[in-house]
Amino acid sequence: MELPFEPYRIKMVEKIQRVSREERVRHLIDAGYNVFKVPSEAIYVDLLTDSGTSAMSDHQWAAMLTGDEAYACSKSFADFKNTIQDIFGYKHVIPVHQGRAAEGLLFSVAVPKDSVVPNNIHFDTTRANVEHVGAIALDCVADAGLDPMLEAPFKGDMSLEKLALAFEKYGTERIPFVMLTITNNSGGGQPVSMANAREVSAFCKKMGVPLIFDACRFAENAWFIQQREEGFANMDIKEICRTMFALGDGCTMSAKKDALVNIGGFLCLNDDEMAMNATNLGILREGFPTYGGLAGRDLAAIAQGLREVMDPDYLAYRIGQVARLGNRLTELGVPFLRPTGGHAVYLDARKALPHIPQEEFPAQVFTAAMYLEGGVRGVEIGSLMFDHLDPDTGEMVHPAMELVRLAIPRRVYTHTQLDYVADVCARVMEMGDRLRGLEIVWQPPALRHFTAKLQPVGGGKMVARA
């Protein structure tokens, strides 16, 4: 019999503050209609991200108490390194304070200016780190991954045709490596199949370039392979992970996702020279190679979290909770990217708000309206985050999908709270064409969605009177 409830007991709770609609209006205006800048105490249900927001287990807290804080070669680092090598199988393990630091080291030492880095879909920090070194971040996801309503088991797969065209267009000498993000965050948290990873790996070997995984949600991806892909039903999660990573030459990892911790990450590589260069740069940016910007207690919690995340009961509940929210949204008529992914539900803002053009940021409008209507914080995964200039034409390119991500923190919220989220989404849908578009009044030069300030187009209120 399947476990009918959460596979854990709750030992500590955090009070949620009541915030009136009038206060939410004030917070939203003060934040420039950017929910990143709304104080956390003014949020009811916070689905901004699943990164660093997990609830740690009793064993993780216990591991933190025994963390070895030696500056160099601590026992905690030894456990950290051994655990990672046991799961991922790579030769070199370089700790960093979070995933974007791993990306920063990798791209700084391995991606020359004017290079091209293909991926299924680059996430925001990955794309920004590629572009920071003067390279092109190229998305090569299969067409199925760009159709929000298509029901398909592995919509995170990379298109081998698009990948081959990239090599033909830019030349092998301009492509230092290929990345594959598992699960594909920007594409709806959709998994990548083992078959696709094998095809990409074989292609990379043929072209003589490394394959690097973005492994943030590796265990969730492995669960989908076990449940959906022929030949893996009887293989345990750890074995699936080892099989997947054996296809590559390294990985970046934000431990704030599938290591179930609040801070941390790592870069793994097989190439000795690349690893040495990344390690040397890491000493400047992150600290000594055996702590990498982390306390010993953080290294200990990551090692324990990596062991816990592969538990099948945890994964079945975790991904089942996301699917349950999707089922509730279906009942309420709220459109979202199908099927639900591993860590989040992605609302289809273009379908929900068809009257708002992409240049007026419909996903950001929906995100702001969720906070206004019910104190729920999600995150825009659309034009505000991913608009970019075409490197060949110089024209502005909108992303293929305009999404609102409801990222569910691990082991944090109950079914009742997520039912409330679904009800809030339905209420936003009912507002319909009363919702107006937004325009940017200030933005930074990179990763603008974090700090940009917006206002309703032409001024006034975002919600027109009925």
SULFENRA-V980237 format. One record per backbone hydrogen bond with DSSP energy under -0.5 kcal/mol. CO is the residue of the C=O (numbers start at 1). NH is the residue of the N-H. Records with the same first field share a line. If there is no record, write none. Layout:
CO=NH, NH
This chain:
6=8
9=11
15=17
20=24
21=25
22=26
23=27
24=28
25=29
26=30
27=31
28=33
29=32
31=34
32=454
33=35
34=37
35=38
39=42
40=43
45=47, 377
47=407
50=52
54=56
57=61
58=62
59=63
60=64
61=65
62=66
63=66
64=67
67=69
74=78
75=79
76=80
77=81
78=82
79=83
80=84
81=85
82=86
83=87
84=88, 89
85=89
92=269
93=95
94=267
96=265
97=264
98=101, 102
99=103
100=104
101=105
102=106
103=107
104=108
105=109
106=110
107=111
110=112
112=115
115=136
116=118
117=138
118=179
119=140
120=141
123=127
124=128
125=129
126=130
127=131
128=132
129=133
130=133, 135
131=134
134=114
136=117, 138
137=139
138=119
140=159
142=145
143=146
144=147
146=148
147=150
148=338
150=152
152=155
154=157
157=142
158=160
159=163
160=164
161=165
162=166
163=167
164=168
165=169
166=170
167=171
171=174
172=175
174=116, 176
176=210
178=212
180=182, 214
182=217
183=185
184=187, 189, 190
185=188, 189
189=342
190=184
191=156
193=197
194=198
195=199
196=200
197=201
198=202
199=203
200=204
201=205
202=206
203=207
204=208, 209
210=178
211=249, 250
212=180
213=215, 252
214=182
215=218
216=258
217=221
218=222
219=223
220=224
221=225
222=226
223=227
224=228
225=229
229=232
232=235
236=240
237=241
238=242
239=243
240=244
241=245
242=246
244=247
245=248
249=270
250=213
251=268
252=215
253=255, 266
254=257
255=259, 261
256=52
257=260
264=255, 256
265=96
266=253
267=94
268=251
269=92
271=275
272=276
273=277
274=278
275=279
276=280
277=281
278=282
279=283
280=284
281=285
282=286, 287
288=291, 292
289=95
291=294
295=298, 299
296=300
297=301
298=302
299=303
300=304
301=305
302=306
303=307
304=308
305=309
308=311
311=315
312=316
313=317
314=318
315=319
316=320
317=321
318=322
319=323
320=324
321=325
322=326
323=327
324=328
325=329
326=330
327=331
328=332
329=333, 334
330=333
333=335
335=348
343=408
344=341
345=347, 406
346=337
347=349, 404
348=352
349=353
351=354
353=356
355=357
357=360
358=361
360=438
361=365
362=366
363=367
364=368
365=369
366=370
367=371
368=372
369=373
370=374, 376
371=375
375=44, 45
376=378
377=47
379=405
381=403
382=386
383=387
388=397
390=394
395=390
397=388
401=403
402=349, 350
403=381
404=347, 406
405=379, 407
406=345
407=409
409=412, 413
410=55
414=418
415=419
416=420
417=421
418=422
419=423
420=424
421=425
422=426
423=427
424=428
425=429
426=430
427=431
428=431, 432
429=432
431=434
432=435
434=464
437=457
439=455
442=453
447=450
448=451, 452
453=441, 442
455=439
456=459
462=436, 464
